[in-house]
Amino acid sequence: MTHALSTPTVVAVIGAGAMGAGIAQVAAAAGHSVKLFDNRLGAAAQAIASIRAQFEKMAAKGKLSAQAAEAAGARLLAVEHVADVFDAGLVVEAIVENLAVKQQLFKDLEAVVSEGCILSSNTSSISITAIGAALKIPQRLAGLHFFNPAPLMALVEVVSGLATDQAVANTLFATAKAWGKTPVHAKSTPGFIVNRVARPYYAEALRVLHEGGADCATLDACCREAGGFRMGPFELMDMIGHDVNFAVTNSVWRAFFNDPRFLPSLIQQDLVDAGFLGKKSGRGFYNYQAGADKPLPATVSVQDLPADIRVHGQSAAALALVKRLQTSNISHTHQSPLGDTLATVGGATLRVTDGRTATHCAFETQTPNTVLIDLALDYAQAKRLAMSVAAQCNPSSASAAIGLLQAAGFAVSRLQDIPGLIVMRTVAMLANEAADAVNQGVCDAAAVDTAMRLGVNYPCGPLAWANAVGLGTIQTVLGHLAHTYGEDRYRTSPLIQHHVFAQKAFL
Ligand code: NAI
């Protein structure tokens, strides 16, 4: 078993910005002496003063003893030269995101530290392999990718470049664990795990917005209230900043040689060009000026309670619908499965989206009055549900279907007839990307799910989510999206196909 670096090991953190200060705080709290260096005069000392204030705050709240807070604060030392970190057993670099500058720093460090010292970079987008190419001993370099804010976020990606010694990655993994973090191993590929697998969360929402599926507030509400995501994609992009988010999207897209999977959106480009960078600039998808109201999601007004409600089959959606109708004392019958029909009411046939538009589905199934509902993380708990109506559907049947969903307690958002609605296509594409990362040896299935739950707070790992939806359904949704758009972007991961044929779940 690989051991963590012992606490007498001196940790050097280079760069005392947002990330470096957070990492120094974590290492000092874990018992290491920490030397902090920044080439901006006074920055390291200033960061240490605020870390100490942080420790004092934690002591005041009873999270640390006063003694422990004082001791942790005393373990931090600001140094003025790179040469001062000569006795470090681990260096964590968190300086500007620039390959040449990072390579120069590591060259300078190699001239100073002992041969046994492990070197690591907190880079979020630069190849560890490329940084290592400048080193005499690239075997001792790995990525140690914390998430912002480092003291609070549990995830650490331990990233191996082509030359990285596995023993070095294992020591970093054990050390991150000893520091109270949840590490995952990743191979150095564009975006590592989180910044790669998270791309569809933004990309699919942007696609739906671009095609007029609904407005931002409605799509955000569906992702939160049906998808269980903590923040909707548009409010999240506004918070991250469109300059930052667009740069990450672009860098992952370019690094994958313009793979259409990662194609940036013109909407992002426009926001950046306009200087509408999100919360920090007062305007992004939403207006953050004082006094501006946040728009409400579009919710269909209450429709009449329909008669003769029949729910079909034993799917998660059907069982939850029955339960919700029972709870609200709405009369209905629960009948045996009828193909993929979820329910019938007022002449309408309700189905869960399979990636076709409602109009396409109505045409192929010869069921003109087709109404589709979106995926929910948990149909029993979801407050809101997105739905769409086939062009062939008569208005009274559409209204009956909406009345049924409302009677079951859902706020209903009617989207334009977009393939895969919003939550289903997003989850299918997140799972697709997660599966490709696993298939390409970036990480294992457990790591990708852990990374997405802890790195970006997803309510469920994408692969576990795909298992719950059914891998066959995910494959069908992706196939229909690929067919509708005719784009390689929606190609199904070979690993999803393999699992469907092997009748095997992920994890
Ligand atoms: P920042 O701009 O807040 O801090 C960078 C610090 O490095 C500055 O204080 C700067 O003076 C110093 N610096 C620049 N060049 C230096 C050099 N050659 N030698 C010594 N100090 C130098 O940046 P932030 O956000 O802390 O990012 C640092 C690194 O962490 C980047 O590689 C970034 O990609 C990565 N990262 C950032 C995250 C974030 O959310 N901000 C999340 C995860 C990783």
Residues whose N, C-alpha, C, O or C-beta is under 5 A from the ligand:
A	BS01	NAI	G15 A16 G17 A18 M19 G20 F37 D38 N39 R40 A43 A94 I95 V96 E97 N122 T123 S124 F146 F147 N148
